[in-house]
Amino acid sequence: MAIVCAVRWDHRLHTPMYILLANFSFLEICYVNSDVPNMLVNFLSRTKSISFTRCLLQLYFFFSLGTTECLFLSIMAYDPFLAICRPLYYPTIMTTKFCSSLVIFCWVYGFLWFLVPVIFVTQLPFCGPNVIDDFLCDLGPLLALASACVPIPGTVLLCGTMSSLLIFATFFYIIGSYTLVLRAMIQVPSAAGCKKAFSTCSSHLAFMFLFYGSVMITYLTPFFNPMIYSLWNKEMKDALKKVLGGS
């Protein structure tokens, strides 16, 4: 909140980089508050229960804010790429108006991306005991509860596909942007300029690997584990060829 206030009140910080940083800081406040307050209440509560409506709202805000964070990280990778690789074009492209449009896009698109999967989850049957083995209403435990009642391959595939598309698209875009930035930094003749650029990018990359590393371990590893194990098994590969080939 101190960062948000500093950018808001200090006119010297009314530049695209600090506008993005202020919005990113506010996003982190919202992201943490989507699940941590309820978790703290559960520490003191005996029942540790949550209503179906509150559970779905928590699921929606948690994933929407996570999607917004992925988009913000992409834009925050685009900003140094433009500043370092296209310095002459930076003032004309990354204007305050354009930066504000990117911020609005992140917030709006972030809350639209997971709207359809959450709507699908609201239509799933939950026949009991409706106990979530987690501190929040996460997608995996909810799908596990519903699949114990009826098969839901379509919903599982939809949620997995949308999660994978979002994570991999933004991840590889960020990696590509910083690869170009690092290549440009190597060619910088000034040691001071190279050090300044590297210090800026290294902090971004450190956070990106922390964020994407935890997200991929949590949400993508279970999705790919069965396929990875199957590819090492000759009998399974033969059986899959017959199934997929229709013979």
N, C-alpha and C positions, 0 to 999 in steps of 0.2 A: 504493500500500500504506500510505503514511503517513496518507492520508485515512481508509482503512478502520480503521486502528488508533486514530486519534483519535476517531472516532465510537464505536468499541467501548469505549474506556476512559473517555471523558469522559461522565458521565451527563447533563450539560447538553445534549449533542448527541443525546440519545435522543428525537428528535422526528421526525415523518414526513419533513420536508424533508431532514434529514441522513441518515436511514435510506435514503432513495432515492439520495442522493448516494454513500453508502458502497457500496451495491450496484452502482450505475452505474460506480464506480471499479473495483470488482472485476471487473465485466463487461468493461471495457476491457482489463484485464490478460489475461483469458482470450481475448478477441477477437484481440489482437495475437499471443498465443502460439499461436494456431491455424495461423499460416502463417509468421511471421517467423523462428522458430528453424530451420525447414527451409530457408528461403531463405538464411540465413546459412551453413548447412552446405553448401549448393550452391555458395556462393562459393569454398569451399576444396576441394570435391570435384571429381574429374575426371569421374566417371561421371554425376553429377547425376540419378540414377535414383530412382524411388520405386515401391514395390510397389503392386499393384492395391488391396489391402486398405487400406493406409495412405492411398492417394489418395482412396478413397471416404470414409474416416474424416475426412480433412482437409476434403473437400467438405461433409460433414454438419455438422461442428462449425463451420466457417466460416459457412455459411448459417444454422445454428441460432442462433449467437451474434449474427449480424447481425439476425435476426428478433427476438431478445430485446432488442436495442438499440432497434429501432423501437418496440417496446412500451414500453420504459422511457421513451423520449422522449415518448411519448403521456401516460404517467402523470405525468411531470415537467411537462408542460403543464397537466394537470388540477389539480395542486396549487396553482400560482399563480392559476389561474382561480377555484378555490374560495376561496382566501385573499383575493383582491381583489374578486371579483364577489359572493361570498356569505360575507362575513366572519363574520356571526352564526352561520351553520351550520357553519363550518369546524371548530370544536372538537368538535362532536358527530359529524360525518361522518368527517373525516380523523383517526381515532383510530390509536393504534399497532397495534391488532389489525387494523383495516381496511387500513392501510398494509402490514402484513406479508402479508396475503392478496393484495394487489395484486402485491407482489414475487414471491410464490410463483407466482401466475398467469403473470407474465411469463416466469419461468424454465421452467415446465412447458410452457406453450403455445408458447414459442419453440422448444423442442426437438421439439415434435410437428408444427409447421406444415410443415416441409420433409421430414418422414420419408417420405411417400408418393413425392414426386419422386425422392428418393435411392434408394428401393427400385426405382423404374422404371429409374434409371440403372444399377443393378447388373445388370439383365437385358439391357442393350444389348450388341450384338456389337462387339468391337474387333478388327478384322482386321489392324491395323498401318498405318504403322510405330509408332503409339502414342507419338508425340512431341508433348508439350504445349508450345506456344509461350507460356509464361507462367511465373511464379515460384511458382504454386500450382495445385492441381487445381481450377480454376474450372469453373463449369457450362458456359459457352460453349465453351471448347476441348474439353471432354469430349463435348458433343453434336456438335461439328463432326467429331471423330474417328469417332464412331459413325455419323453420317449419311453419311460417306464409304464405309461398308460397305453399309448398307441405309437406305431412307427411314424416318424416325422422326417423322412430323408430329405424331402423338398425344403423344409425350413432350415435344416442343418446345412444343406448345400448352399442355400441362399446366404445365410449368415457367414459361413466360412468363405464363400467367394467374395462377398463384399468386404470382409475384413482383410483378406489377402490382397485384393486389388488396391485398397487404400494404403496398406502398410508398404507393399512392395513398390507401388508407383511413387509414393513420396520418398521412400528410402533411397531408391536408385536415382531419383532426381537430385536429392541432396548429395549423394555420393558423387554423381557426375559433376555437379556444380563445384564442389570443393576440390575435385580432381583438377578441373580447369584452373581454379584459383591457385592451387599449390604449384601447378606447372608455370603459371604466370609469375608467382613469387620467386621461383628459382631463377627466372630471367631478370629479376630486379637488380640493377647494379648497386643500389644503395643498401648497405647492410642494415642501417637504421630503419629504412622503409620496409625491408623484408622482415625484420624482427617485429615491427608493429603489425604488419599484416598477419604474420604467423600467430601472434598472441591473440588477435581477434578471432581467427579461424579455429585455433586449438580449443578455446573455451566452448565454441559452438559445437565442434565435433565431439568433445567430451560429453556434453549433455545429450547429444543425439544418440551416441552409442549406449549411454545409460538408459535412455527412454526406449529406443527401438529394441535394445537387447532384452529388456524386461518384457516388453510387449510381445516380441516374437517367441520367447520362451513360454509365456503364459498362454497365448492364443494360437500360435501357428505350429508349435512343436507337436501337440496332440493331433493336429490336422494331418501332418506329414509323416508321423511315426509309422502308421500302418503301411503306407506306401513304401517307405524306406526299408522296413523289415521284409516286405513282400518281394522287393526287387532282388534280395539276396537269396531267395528260396526258389530253386528250379521247379519243384513241383507246383508251387503257387503260381509261378509265371506261366507254366503250361496250362494250369486250370483257368487262369485269367484270360489267356489267349482264346480258349474255347468259349468262355462266357462272353467276352467282348466280340468274338467273331461270329457268335450265334450258332456254332456247330455243337 
